[in-house]
C-alpha cells in the first residue's frame, strides 16, 4: 500500500511515538527505516560478553511522565521500567565521603538535605479507533511537495508513498531542510539560517565492565543511578551478581571530533573515576570507548557526536526551531512536521 495518511521519516523514539499516536487516532501511517533503524539512539548491547551496556541514552525521567507515552500504555505490551536504589548523586569533590543524593522517597531526600543544611529540607519539599502503522523497511531520501504542501516521500529503492494528511520527520533540521525537502519548498531565510546552524558539543562515552561494584569514596553514591562528577557515571545490574556494567560520558569542546582528542579525554575520564572511587581501575575487565565518530556512524542524527540534534541555546532550538522566525514543529510546506530534540519524552501531538 503506497497511499497512507502520514509518513514518519526515521523510527527513533519520537518518530515511533508519533506513528503510534496517529495510528491510535485512526490514521494509516507508514514508518521509514528497517530493523537496524528502529530505536535509533535508545539501544543496548553486550559490548563486553556478559555485560549489557546502553549505547546511547540511559536514564529517561521525561519518558516516565510523558503524557504521550502514558497514553500508549506500553506497560501492557511488556515495557518494564528499571529504577536505581537512588536516583542521582552529586559528588562535590573527589575527597568527599558524604555526597548528597536524591532518594526514591522525597521525605528521605528532604531529611538528608535538612541534615546537611537546616532549611534545605523544607525548601526541597516545597518545590516539589485505531489505524495501522506500517514499516516501510526503506530509508526516505526525499519529500514530495506540491502547492506548498508535503504530499509524500521517495525512498532509497525508488518507491514513492503518498501521504494524505502529513509527513513527520524525526531527523535533524539540516537533514530536513538541506536534503529531504526540495529547494523550492525551503524559504531563502531558512536556508540562510542553516548556514549558521550550530551542533551541540560532541559527546564522548566510555563503557566499563567491572569485576566488582564501583568502590565509591562516598558510600552514599553506591546504588545511585546517575552520579555527577564532571563526568557522569551510572551503575547497572545487567551483569553477573557482584559485578557491574557502568558508563561515563562527557563533552569535547565544540567542533573537536577527532578520534585522538576523544581518546585523550577518555583517559582523563578514567582518572576522574579513579579519584572518586579509589581502586576503580583495578576492577575494569572490559572498556569500550564510543567516540563522536562512532556515535554518528551508528545514528546519522548524531552529527559529530551531538546528541540533541543541534545546540539548544536560546538563539537556535531552545525557542526558535531551528532558527529565528520559526518555532514549534511546523515547517514551510504545510502538512510537514519535524520532531527532533534531546530526550525521549515522546512526540508532540500532530494537529
JOVENFEN-V889105 format. One record per pair of residues at least 24 apart in sequence whose C-alpha atoms are under 6 Angstrom apart, sorted by the first residue. I is the first residue (numbers start at 0). J is the second residue. Records with the same first field share a line. If there is no record, write none. Layout:
I: J  J
This chain:
1: 160
2: 160  161
3: 27  28  162  163
4: 28  162  163  164
5: 162  164  165  166
6: 30  162  166
7: 166  167  168
8: 168  169
9: 169
10: 37
11: 37  38  39
12: 38
13: 345  346
14: 169
16: 345  346
17: 346
22: 129  130  131  132
23: 129  130
24: 129
25: 128  129  130
26: 130
27: 130  131
28: 132
29: 132  133  134
30: 133  134  135
31: 135  136  137  138
32: 136  137  138
33: 136
49: 238
50: 238  244
51: 237
61: 344
62: 343  344
65: 344
67: 345
83: 224
84: 222
85: 222  223
86: 223  224
87: 223  224  225  226
88: 220  223  226
89: 226  227
90: 228
93: 274  275
96: 216  217
97: 217
98: 217
141: 179
142: 179  180
147: 332
148: 332  333  334
149: 332  334  335
165: 334  335
166: 335
167: 335  336  337
168: 337
169: 337  338  339
170: 339
171: 300  308  339
197: 309  310
198: 309  310
199: 305  309  310
200: 252  253  305
201: 250  251  291  303  304  305
202: 249  250  291  304
203: 248  249  250  290
204: 247  248  288  289
205: 246  247  287  288
206: 246  286  287
207: 245  246  285  286
208: 244  283  284  285
209: 242  243  282  283  284
210: 242  282
211: 241  242
212: 242  243
214: 276
215: 276
216: 275  276
256: 291
261: 290
307: 340  341
